[in-house]
């Protein structure tokens, strides 16, 4: 875990407003590559019969490779083995639609929505803006036309300035398409 934390610090996580990096005594599951470098981690808090994921991070070069899912499944399996854990909870920003879709694809359910009352505006740095790309999330039903209709839809969004970022299959005909604004904040 110390190596994973130092890798996160090197990639720019340190110094953000909000919670500090976790204390190294927190339980953690981490994915370490063959080269010995951290690919991702989940840090969680033990809370009786509930565990709370306090931080999950996947290095940018390892995203969309199911690292986060593998880490979550390892944590889930540990909770099932322990036998007295009733849930594993987490939260994410309302605009983090990619994380929300990933959580739902892993079988997690949305339990509540959290509200915040701002006392003053936060200052967002250019680096933080770069790390918050603009996404468009579109549920899509291919219906009897199959993938041809999806390709036409993708072409339409491309003409509007979006590029396809990720596709999640819900069922034979049901999909969720993630588009990233070309030249947006994430580039």
C-alpha positions as CSV (number, residue, x, y, z in Angstrom):
1,X,0.0,0.0,0.0
2,X,2.7,2.6,0.7
3,X,3.9,2.2,-2.9
4,X,0.4,2.6,-4.2
5,X,0.0,5.8,-2.2
6,X,3.3,7.2,-3.4
7,X,2.3,6.4,-7.0
8,X,-1.0,8.3,-6.5
9,X,0.9,11.3,-5.1
10,X,3.2,11.3,-8.1
11,X,0.2,11.2,-10.5
12,X,-1.2,14.4,-8.9
13,X,-3.7,13.2,-6.3
14,X,-1.9,14.8,-3.4
15,X,-2.6,18.4,-2.6
16,X,-6.3,18.3,-3.5
17,X,-8.8,20.0,-1.3
18,X,-10.9,17.6,0.8
19,X,-9.9,14.4,2.6
20,X,-6.2,13.8,3.0
21,X,-4.6,10.6,1.7
22,X,-5.6,7.7,3.9
23,X,-3.6,6.7,6.9
24,X,-1.7,3.6,6.0
25,X,-3.5,1.7,8.8
26,X,-6.7,1.6,6.7
27,X,-7.6,-1.8,5.1
28,X,-6.8,-1.8,1.4
29,X,-6.9,-4.0,-1.7
30,X,-4.4,-3.0,-4.4
31,X,-3.5,-4.2,-7.8
32,X,0.3,-4.3,-8.5
33,X,1.5,-4.9,-12.0
34,X,4.3,-7.3,-13.1
35,X,6.6,-4.3,-13.1
36,X,5.9,-3.8,-9.4
37,X,4.0,-0.5,-9.9
38,X,0.6,0.2,-8.5
39,X,-2.3,0.0,-11.0
40,X,-5.1,0.8,-8.6
41,X,-6.4,0.4,-5.1
42,X,-9.5,0.5,-2.9
43,X,-9.2,1.8,0.7
44,X,-12.1,1.0,3.0
45,X,-13.3,1.6,6.5
46,X,-14.6,-1.2,8.7
47,X,-17.9,-0.1,10.2
48,X,-19.4,-3.1,12.0
49,X,-21.6,-5.0,9.5
50,X,-20.9,-2.4,6.8
51,X,-17.7,-1.5,5.0
52,X,-17.3,1.9,3.4
53,X,-15.0,2.5,0.4
54,X,-13.3,5.8,1.3
55,X,-11.0,5.9,-1.8
56,X,-10.8,4.1,-5.0
57,X,-8.2,5.0,-7.7
58,X,-7.0,3.4,-10.9
59,X,-4.0,4.9,-12.6
60,X,-5.0,6.5,-15.9
61,X,-3.0,4.1,-18.1
62,X,-4.8,1.2,-16.5
63,X,-8.4,2.5,-16.7
64,X,-11.1,0.6,-18.7
65,X,-9.2,-2.6,-18.1
66,X,-11.5,-3.9,-15.4
67,X,-8.9,-3.2,-12.6
68,X,-11.4,-1.4,-10.4
69,X,-14.0,-4.2,-10.9
70,X,-11.4,-6.9,-9.9
71,X,-10.5,-4.9,-6.8
72,X,-14.2,-4.5,-5.9
73,X,-14.8,-8.2,-6.5
74,X,-11.8,-9.1,-4.2
75,X,-13.3,-6.9,-1.5
76,X,-16.7,-8.3,-2.0
77,X,-15.4,-11.9,-1.8
78,X,-13.6,-11.0,1.5
79,X,-16.8,-9.6,2.9
80,X,-18.7,-12.8,1.9
81,X,-16.1,-15.0,3.5
82,X,-16.2,-13.0,6.7
83,X,-20.0,-13.7,6.8
84,X,-21.3,-10.9,8.9
85,X,-20.9,-8.0,6.4
86,X,-24.2,-6.9,5.0
87,X,-23.1,-4.2,2.6
88,X,-20.1,-2.4,1.0
89,X,-21.0,1.3,0.5
90,X,-19.3,4.1,-1.5
91,X,-20.2,7.4,-3.0
92,X,-19.1,9.5,-6.0
93,X,-19.7,13.0,-7.4
94,X,-23.1,13.5,-9.0
95,X,-21.3,14.4,-12.3
96,X,-19.1,11.3,-12.3
97,X,-21.4,9.4,-14.6
98,X,-18.7,7.0,-15.7
99,X,-18.2,5.8,-12.0
100,X,-21.9,5.6,-11.5
101,X,-22.4,3.4,-14.6
102,X,-19.4,1.2,-13.5
103,X,-20.9,0.8,-10.0
104,X,-24.2,-0.3,-11.5
105,X,-22.5,-2.7,-13.9
106,X,-20.8,-4.3,-10.8
107,X,-24.3,-4.8,-9.3
108,X,-24.3,-1.9,-6.8
109,X,-27.5,-0.1,-6.2
110,X,-28.1,3.6,-5.7
111,X,-29.4,4.0,-2.1
112,X,-29.6,7.7,-1.6
113,X,-28.5,11.1,-2.9
114,X,-26.4,13.4,-0.8
115,X,-27.0,17.1,-0.7
116,X,-24.5,19.9,0.1
117,X,-25.0,23.5,1.2
118,X,-22.0,25.5,0.0
119,X,-20.9,28.3,2.3
120,X,-18.5,29.7,-0.2
121,X,-17.2,28.9,-3.7
122,X,-14.4,26.5,-4.2
123,X,-11.4,27.4,-6.3
124,X,-10.8,24.7,-8.9
125,X,-7.3,24.6,-10.3
126,X,-6.5,24.0,-14.0
127,X,-5.1,20.5,-13.0
128,X,-8.4,19.6,-11.3
129,X,-10.3,20.8,-14.4
130,X,-8.1,18.6,-16.6
131,X,-9.0,15.6,-14.4
132,X,-12.8,16.2,-14.8
133,X,-13.5,15.6,-18.5
134,X,-17.0,16.4,-19.8
135,X,-19.0,13.3,-20.5
136,X,-22.3,12.7,-22.2
137,X,-24.1,9.5,-21.1
138,X,-26.7,8.1,-23.4
139,X,-28.8,4.9,-22.8
140,X,-29.4,3.2,-26.1
141,X,-31.7,0.5,-27.3
142,X,-30.6,-1.1,-30.6
143,X,-33.9,-2.8,-31.1
144,X,-34.4,-4.9,-34.2
145,X,-32.0,-2.8,-36.3
146,X,-29.1,-4.1,-34.3
147,X,-25.7,-2.5,-34.1
148,X,-26.3,-0.5,-37.4
149,X,-28.6,1.9,-35.5
150,X,-26.0,2.2,-32.8
151,X,-23.3,3.1,-35.3
152,X,-25.6,5.7,-36.8
153,X,-26.2,7.2,-33.4
154,X,-22.4,7.2,-32.7
155,X,-21.8,9.0,-36.0
156,X,-24.4,11.6,-35.1
157,X,-22.8,12.3,-31.7
158,X,-19.3,12.5,-33.4
159,X,-20.7,15.1,-35.8
160,X,-21.8,17.1,-32.7
161,X,-18.2,17.1,-31.4
162,X,-18.2,14.0,-29.1
163,X,-16.0,10.9,-29.3
164,X,-17.1,7.5,-28.1
165,X,-15.4,6.9,-24.7
166,X,-16.9,3.6,-23.4
167,X,-19.8,1.2,-24.0
168,X,-21.5,-0.9,-21.4
169,X,-23.9,-3.7,-22.4
170,X,-27.0,-4.0,-20.2
171,X,-28.7,-6.7,-22.2
172,X,-29.0,-7.9,-25.8
173,X,-30.5,-4.7,-27.0
174,X,-29.8,-2.3,-24.1
175,X,-26.6,-0.3,-23.9
176,X,-25.1,2.7,-22.1
177,X,-22.8,4.8,-24.3
178,X,-20.3,7.3,-22.8
179,X,-19.1,10.1,-25.0
180,X,-16.3,12.6,-24.2
181,X,-16.4,16.1,-25.6
182,X,-13.6,16.4,-28.1
183,X,-11.1,19.1,-27.1
184,X,-13.0,19.4,-23.7
185,X,-11.5,19.8,-20.3
186,X,-10.2,16.3,-20.2
187,X,-7.7,16.8,-23.1
